Amino acid sequence: MTTTTESTGPATARSSMSVLTVAGRRRLGRVALTHPVRSVLLVYVVSRIVALVAMWVAATWFQNPAGVGHLAPNVGDLISLWDAEWYETIATQGYPVPLPADPDTGKLTYSAWAFYPLFPFLVKGLMALGLPFTVAAVGLNVVLGGLGAVLIWAIFRHGLHAQPQPGRERLALVAASLWCFYPATGVMLKPYTEPLAVVLVAASLLYLMRRRYAVVAALAVPLGFTRGVAAAIGCAALIHLVVRIREEREAGVAPLRGARWAAALMLVVTGLSGIAWPVIVGMVSGIPTAFFDVQEAWGQKPASGPFILWIQWAWEARGLAGVLVLVALAGTYIALILGRHGRWLPVEVRAWAVAYPVYLFAVVRPITSMWRFLLLDFPIAALLASVAMRTSTGERIVTHWRRRVAVLLVPVGLGLVWWTCALLTYTPWGSRPP
């Protein structure tokens, strides 16, 4: 037995050290490409550990005790802060009826009705098994986040040809891995709706690319009770149908042959999902605009018009220079999506990548929560992967791409720590909600 131990010890050490060599890294890469789902999930688990460590750092050195009510803030405090309190209220007490109103003005004030119901109701179902709210919510989100990472990888590799293309497979794997380390990814360890929304959006796009329109329609129903993103999904669906009709006409095939009714159902249900929750809130309250009135109480200003608040914010912060920087950032992003670095993505994903941010900046005022809202804009990770690996198709990748990706992970990781420490912490007199 002693001889066996002595013989395997050096071999194990050599195997562990081999990843530091070029040949070892290549061998590790081949293994990762051979088992991509397992690799994505491994990266996701590592990212959850990193996010958890960042939350520990934030709780230990950055969380003001006044924000949690005791002198020793911990990770559990950060998990339960912000919107998590509202989702727990919904899961344990439901929605208040009648809707809370200001006694002086009679206007609706902020309440749980601003939050969509599917996530807290799913958590409530898990709580029926005897689990506390936080355990049920965080456990559900950890599972959903892993599923979301796999679906995102599946979307990025969807455009592969019949013949294997290792370069493009590698590009998809790196892009999905980068998404796991998005700076606001720590929010997926909290009772928030982002993981559920990512799963529903990614699944919708994946089945849209596969032309499974009835499935997309079915997914639109729960999505309508999770997040208000139906307009962007509908835009991606319309562009998909336009491209398909054009391609089939050029091929001499009857457009949408055998799929007209399914496509029409998809568009109708997607449209209805965008108004389902606002309509229900209006019916319960007897006030047709109740949902939007509650949103306005939370600080949204729909009457100001689309994009105006962002331009005003940039102008007040830095004048003309601020507006020019804002326009330049938006233009650069769109150029990347529509240019060569977005070329390897399916058209449906590119449509989502444009429609979703445009929708956000049109209806959401300048708030720090935009960081987590952009978790759903996962094509950003695909652009970063393409730029880092210096490829737009996956066919030609620079030989030192691993080093470039590793360098990119440094600011991404620092961004994760910064976001967690700066925005996830809470001080009653100076809050910036994540």
Disulfide bonds with the S-S distance in Angstrom:
none
